[in-house]
């Protein structure tokens, strides 16, 4: 039986979960996989329980405050980075790879922002780099893309990949809560951080989409090229409109590839209630892939939390133990910058749901319809939300698939019309 020594960088939620799984399930892993895993070192900032509340979960002899002690130890085979943030995680990952050690990480931010540097360091020494836990928590999406869909050209990835926002949107949909009330509830339940910006403004989903789309399309998609919009501007009226149109509102991460054209975006999206993603509730995640051969595939599960994420980390550790001499590095057509072979699509084509507050006067609808028509935007349906008081009303327009640039130009002209009080919302929709 082969023995592998593992060092953990960080002993917070994920790190302690990894230690727990290896300790409690190590015998079964050894029996099934023929490998013996041992956590031999755990890096912490200091030994102050206020800074490191999980010190009591492992023997004191395992803890160290020196990364040099870990990276220079020839007995350590695998370094697991679960510290979070950019530094010192970035430096530690590069140094571990340069030392020829396999690295497993759950850190989507550092991975999405520094992938080229990590790949370069890994290739230079032949070290392994594994990142299953960076995207979907316990959902095995990375392995699915790399190992189960090799025969496919993936043309679309679309997913709910942030549990915090999905919980908030579920509450706004099912209970009619405001964004503020749903966020407070999510924070009280531990689903949202005290500072929820990374989640509710779409940054977390953007980091994950960078990784997902890069792997799916074999082209590095840095976060700078991803369109991002959060959920903070959504109102009860948006959910009432979605309900009337038989849609659900979700924060979707979307990547599409057609030929050499790629588009990547994160934003609130209306999807039909019959779509598989529409039924994903609460803190659960789901990722929808389309391959040219397999067609549609969806993976569903817990996208965050101690044990689901730790499960993905340990899965990578076991995989590395079996495959660490046959690395399969990503074959990107570009590395640090966007290649001339790739055309980034900024003028998205999708359905748009637009709500206007308008004056109740003759010619209003004709003027609005003319502004849309001038930009080539075809209207699919028009509905009135709420009662007409004889002075003003709220009108919702659902378009056919249209150009984003065209819709924005039309809205500029519509907003300037004397009969339009306000453009209240514009939400994209996918079928």
N, C-alpha and C positions, 0 to 999 in steps of 0.2 A: 504494500500500500504506500502511495506517495504522500508525503507530508508537506504541507504548505503553511508558512508563517505569514500572518496578516497583521498590519499596523493600521490603526484607526486614527485619522486626523480629525479630531473633534469628537465629543461625547455628549452631544445634545440629544434631541429627539431621534434623529436617524442613527447616529453612532451607537447610542445605547440599544436601539432596536436591533442593529446588526450584531452587537455583542450577545444579546439575548438569544437570537436565532441560532448563532453558531454554538453557543453554550448548551442550549436546550435541545437542539435538533442535530447536533454534530454527529452523534452516533448513527442516526438514520442516514444522514448525508454520506457518511463513510461507508455504510453498508450498501447503499444504492449506487454511489458514484465511484467507490474505490479510492477516495481521497480523504485525508485527515486534515481538517482545518484547525488552526490554533491562533487565537488573537494573542499576540505576544507583546504588543506595545500599544498604548493609547495616548495620543498627544492632547494635552489640555493647556489652557492659558496659565493657570496657577492652581493652587490647592485650596482656594477659598470657596467654601460651599455656596456662598452667595453668587459667585461667578460660574461655578461648576456644580449645579445641584444634583448631578447624577453620580458623583464620586463614590457613593455607597453601593453602587450596583456592580462593581467589579473590584477584585483584590487591589489594594493600594500599590503593590509591587509592579503592576502593569502600567501605571501612569508615569508620564514623563512630560516635562515642559520644554524639552530640547528636540527640535526637528532634526538637527544634525546627528543626534544619537540614532535616529531612525533611518535616515537616508544613507548613513555610512555603515549601517549594520548589514553585512553580507548575508546574514541568515534570514532577513526579511524579504519575502518574495513579492508580496502584494501590498500596495499602499491604497487605503480607502479614504478618499477626501470627502468629508461630509461636514465641513465647517460652515459653508455658505459664504456669500459675499465674494468680493474680488481679491483683495489682499488680506492675509498672506496666501490664500488658496492658490492663486495663479502661480506665484513663485514656487510654492511647495510642489505643485503638480509638475512644473517644468523640471525642477531639480530631481524629482523622483524618476521621471522619464529619462533624463540625461544619465541617471545612475543605472539605467537598464531595468528598473523595477516596473512591474505592471501597475497601472493606476486604474482604479474604479472610482467614479465620481457620481454624486447625486446633485451636483451644483449646476443648475441650468443657466444661471446668469454668467458665471465664469466660463462655462463651456461655449455658450452662444457668442460671447464677446472675444474669445481667444482661441477658437478652434484651430485656425491655421498654425499658430505657434505651437500648440500641443501636438498636432499631427507631425509637424517638422521634427520636434524633439523625439517623438516616439519612433519615427522612421529612422532617425539617425542611429539609434541604439537597438532597434528591433524590439522595443518594449511594447507591451499591450496597453490599449486605452479603451475603456468600456464605460458606457454612459446610459444604460437602460433606465436607471432611476431618475434621469433628468427630466423626463417628459410626462409620463403617465402614472407615476407612483407604482402601484402593483400591476398595472396593465402592461403586458409584454409587447409593446408596440415596436421598439427598436429591433428586437430579434425577429419579429414578424416581417418587418421591412427588409432586413438584411439576409435572413435565412429562409423565409417561407415564400417570399415574393420575388425571388431572383429571376424567375422566368417572365416577369411582367415589366412593362413600362408603366410606372405609376403616373396617372394623369391628373389625379385629384387627391388631396388630403383635406379633410374637413372635420373639425372636432370641437368638443366641449372639453377644454383642458385646464380649466381652473374651477375647483370645487367651491371656493368662496363665492364667486359671482354666480355660479349656477344655483347655489342655495338662495341667494338674494333674489334672483330672477324667478325662482320657483315660488317663493313667498309672495312676490309682487303679482305673479300670475294667479295663484290659487287662493290667496287670502286677501288680495287687494291692498296689500301694505304699500306704503310709500317707500322710496329707496332708503330714506333716512331711518325709518323704523325697521326695515328688513336688515339693514346693516347693523344697527344696534343689537338686534336679536342674534345675528351671526357672531358678533363680538362676544356677547354674553355666553354663547354656546362654545366658544373657542374656535369657531370656524374662520374668523377674521382677526387680523392683527389689530393692535391699538392704532397703528398707522396703516390703513388698508390701501394706500395709494397703489402699490405694485399690483394688487389684485384688481381693484375696481377701475383703474385707468388702463388696464390691458397690458401692462408691462410683463407680468408673469407669463401670460399667454403668448406674448411676442417672443420672449426668450425661447419658449418651447417650440413655437412655430419655426423659428430660425433653424433649430435642430431637425425637426420633423421634415420640413421642406427640403433642407439640404440633403438629407438621406434619401428622401423619396425621389428627388429629381436629379441626384448626383451632380449638384451644382451648389457651391457654397452660397447661402442666402444670409448675409449679415443682417443684423437687426436694423441697420440704417435704411434698408430698402423695403422694410415692412411697413405698410400703412397701419396705424394704430388709433383706435378710438375706444374709450371706456364706456361704462354704463351709467355714469353719474347724472346724465341729463335725461334719462328715461323717466316718464311720468305715468300716473295712473291712466291718463288718456291714451297713451301708446298701447297699453295692455288691453284696454277696452276696444280699441281699433283692431288689434291683432285678433282678439276673440271674435269680433264680428266677421272678420275675413277668414276665420278658421286657420289661423296661424299661431305659433308660439314664438316668443322672443328669447333668443339665446345669445350669449357672447360666443361667437364662433371664430376659430382660427382657420383660415381658408388658404390653401395653396392650389394653384391650377397650372398645368403645363400643356401647351399645345404646340407641337413642333419645337421651335427654339424660344417660344414666348412663355414667360413665367410671370404669374401674379401672386403676391403674398399679402394678406391683409388680416387684421384682427378688428372686429367691430360688432356691435349688436346687430343681430340678423333675425329676420322673420323667416320661419320655415313652416311648411304645412304641418298640421297636426298629425297627418298620416306618415310623416317622415320618421324613421327610426330614432333620430336624435331628439325629436320633439318630446319623447317619453322619458328622457333622461332627467331625473329629478334630484333635488337636494344637492349633496356634496359629491355625487357620483360624476364620473367623467366617461366620455365615449369618443372614439376616434373612428372616422369613416374613411376608408381608402377605396380608390377605384383603380384597378389595373386593367390593361388592355385585354388580358387573357382571362383573368379570374372574375372580372367585373367588380361588384361591390362587396366589401368586407367591413364589418364593424366589430371593434373590440370595446368592451364595457367593463367598468370596475371602479374601485376606489383609487382616485388619482393623487391622493396625498395622505399624510398621517404617518405615524411612527412605523407601524408594522408593515403596511403595504409598501412603503418606500424601502424599508430595510429588506423586505422580501426580494425586491428587484436588485438591490445591491448584492445580496448573497447569491442570487441567481447569476449575476455577472462574475462573482468570485469563482463559483463552481465552473462556469463556462470557461473562464480564463485558465483554470487549472487543467482543463482538457485540451484547450486550443492555443495555448500561449506560444507555441512554436510555429503556428500556421496563421499568423495575423492576416486579417483582411482589412486593410486600410481603405478609407473611402476614395473612390476614383472620381474626384471632382473634375469637371471640365474647366473649372477656375479655382484659384486658391484664395489669395488675399483680396483680389479685386474682381469685379464682374467682367467676365470674358466677353469679347466681341461676338462670340458664338451665341450669347444669351441676350434676348431682348426682354427687358423688364417692362411689364404692362402697368401703366399708371392710370390709363383710361379704362376703368373696369366697366364691364357690361353685365348688368343684372337688373332685377326688378326693383322698383323704388316705391315706398309707401310714404306719401307726403301729406302732411296735415296743415291746412291753412285756416286762419281766422279771417273771415272776409265780411265785408259790408253786404247787407241784404238789399241789393239794388239791381235794376235791370242792366244787363250787359256784363255782369261780373263773371259768370261762367264762360261766356264767349271770349272775353279778354284773356282769361287764364288759359283756356284751351288753345287760343291762338299763340300764346307765348310758348307753350309746350310744342305745338306743331312746328313753329319756326325753327326749333332746335332738333326736329326729327324725333321727338318723344311721343310715342303712341300711348294713349290711355286705355287701360283695360277695364277699370270700373271706378265709379265715384260714389261715395256714401257720405251721408250727413251724420255727424256725431252729436247727440244731444238734441235738445229742443231748439227750434228757431223762434227767437223772441221778436222777430219782425224788424230788428235793427241790424243784427249780425248773426253769423252762424259759423260752425266749424265744419269744414269740408275736407274729406280725405280722398286723395287720388292714388290709385294703384296703377302703375305703368306696366306696359310690356317691357321685356328686356331692352335696356337703353344705355346709351353712353353716359358715364359719370360726368364727363366734361359737358355734354349736352344738357343734362339735368341741372347741373350747377349754373350754367348760363341762363337756362330758362327761369330758374328760381331768382336770379338777380333781377331779371326783368319783371317777374311776378311781384317781387317784394317792392318794386318801385311803383306798382299800380296804385292809384288812389283808392280803389275798391278793396285792397288787401291790407288788413291791419297788421298781420304778422305771419311769417312762415314759422310755424310752431315746432315742426319736427320733420326729419327726413331719415327713414330707416331703410336700409337695403334688405332685399329678400332673396332667398335661394330656393329653388325647387328640389 
